[in-house]
Amino acid sequence: MEDNPTPDPSDPGHPAPRLLSWDDDGTPRTARWYGTGPVPTRIQVVDDTLKAADAYRLATRGTTMLWSGDYHNARQLLSALGRRIPGARPAKRSAGQKAESGPDVGADFYRHRQARSRRSRLLASILVPLTPGPAVDLRRAPDIVQAWTHAHGRLPEAAVVPLQDLLGVLGADQWRIRGVTVPALQDTIHPHYGAFAPVRGEYLDLVAEQPLPETTTAFDIGTGTGVIAAILARRGINHVIATDLSDRAIACAGENLARLGVGDIVELEQTDMFPAGRRAGLVVCNPPWLPGSANTLLDQAVYDPKSRMLRAFLTGLLAHLEPGGEGWLVISDLAEQLGLRSRDELLGWIADAGLRVAGRRDVKPTHRRAVDPDDPFHSARSAEITSLWRLTPA
C-alpha cells in the first residue's frame, strides 16, 4: 500500500497546496511548498559561499536554507551535510550475541530509525526554487519537466522543494523508464514515483510457484505496482480484482497490467483492503513487513503502523473467501528477528480471525542486504525467512 502523495496543485483530489513565505533581502516572497514535512518558518537565503559546517549549524538550529547559487554546488553541499550528520548507523552485533541480546535488537532498530529520521529532516533543510513548467531556478540545473510531471503533474506556479525530495523524483523517474526485471513474470515492471519497486524476487517466486486452489477469481490486496495481480493473471486466473487505497498505485498498476497484456483480466479498485461485498477463491496479500510508523512515501510499503494492514487482512479474510477458498499471506519474519513482533502474536491473530494454517512455503532471501556483513542488522537479516502462509477457515 502506498501513502498519499504530496499535495498537488493540479489534482483536485488532494488538499489545497500549502504556501511557504520568506524574506529575500527585504522583499517578501511566497511559493508553493512541495515538501513532505511541515512548512518551514525560519528561512535563510544562501548561495555558493555557504560552507558545510555553517549549513550543518543552521540545520541543527532549525533554519531552512533556500539555495540561490549553482545547482551542482547545492548537490555537493547536500552530500557534505550528510557526512556531518552522526548516528545513522548503529554498532553491529555479532552472530554470537543474537540469542542473548534479542530484546535489545528491537531497541537498537528503533534508535536506528530515529537517527535516520533526524538525518532526513536535516537534509531536507536545503531547498531549491522552481519556476512554472517546472524548471529549477538555478544555474546548471537539469531538465526536470518529465520527472516532475510524472510524479506531481504540471506546475502552474512558483514552488519550493527540498533538494533531497527533488533528487528522489529524478531517481524514481529513472526506475520508471528502465523498469525492474521480474523473473517470476519473465518481464519488467515499471514503478511510478511513490510505488515500491519489486526488487526482491523471492516473495514473487513464492506466489508464482505455490499450487493454485481450484478457482477462477482472485483478489490482490494492496496491489502497488500490480506485480502480484499480473503473476496471478499469467498463471491462468480468469478474473483478478486488485485493490489499493493509493491513486498513485492504481495508476501505476493500470499501466503495468495493460503493458503486460493482462489489463482485461485484472480489475482495479481503489479501496481500503477488500472489494466490498465480494468473495474469491484465492485472496493474496503482501502487507508491509515491519510494524512501525511510515515517515515517507516509500516507507508505507515497508512499515505497517501497529500492524494495521496485516491485522485487517486476517480479520477480514474469512468474510471474503468463497467456500473452499484460501488466503495467501506473503510476509517476511524480519519483524520477528528484530524483536518487533513475535511468532506467537502472528499465530494468535490468525486463530482469533477464525483461520488455520493449511500450509506454509518458506524461502531464504538472497538480496544484497541479507548477505552484507557490514549491515548494522546483519545478524537479523541473515536469519530472515520469507513465507507464503496458506490460510483457510478453522
ABEGO torsion letter per residue (X at the ends): XBBBBBBBAABAABBBBBBBBBBBGGBBBBBBBABABBBBABBBBBBAABBAAAAAAAAAAGBBBBBABBAAAAAAAAAAAAAABBGABBBBBBAAAAAAAAAAAAAAAAAAAAAAAAAAAAAAABBBBBBBOBBBBBBGBBBAAAAAAAAAEBBABBBBBBAAAAAAAAAAAAAAAAEBBBAAAGBBBBBBBGBBBBABAAAAAAAAABBBBBBABBBBBGAEAGAAAAAAAAAGBABBBBBBABAAAAAAAAAAAAAAGAAAABBBBBBBEBBBGBBBABBBBBBBABBEBBABAAAAAABBBGGAAAAAAAAAAAAABBBGBBBBBBBBAAAAAAGABBAAAAAAAAAAAGBBBAEBBBBBBABAAAABAABAAAAAAAABBBBBBBBBBX
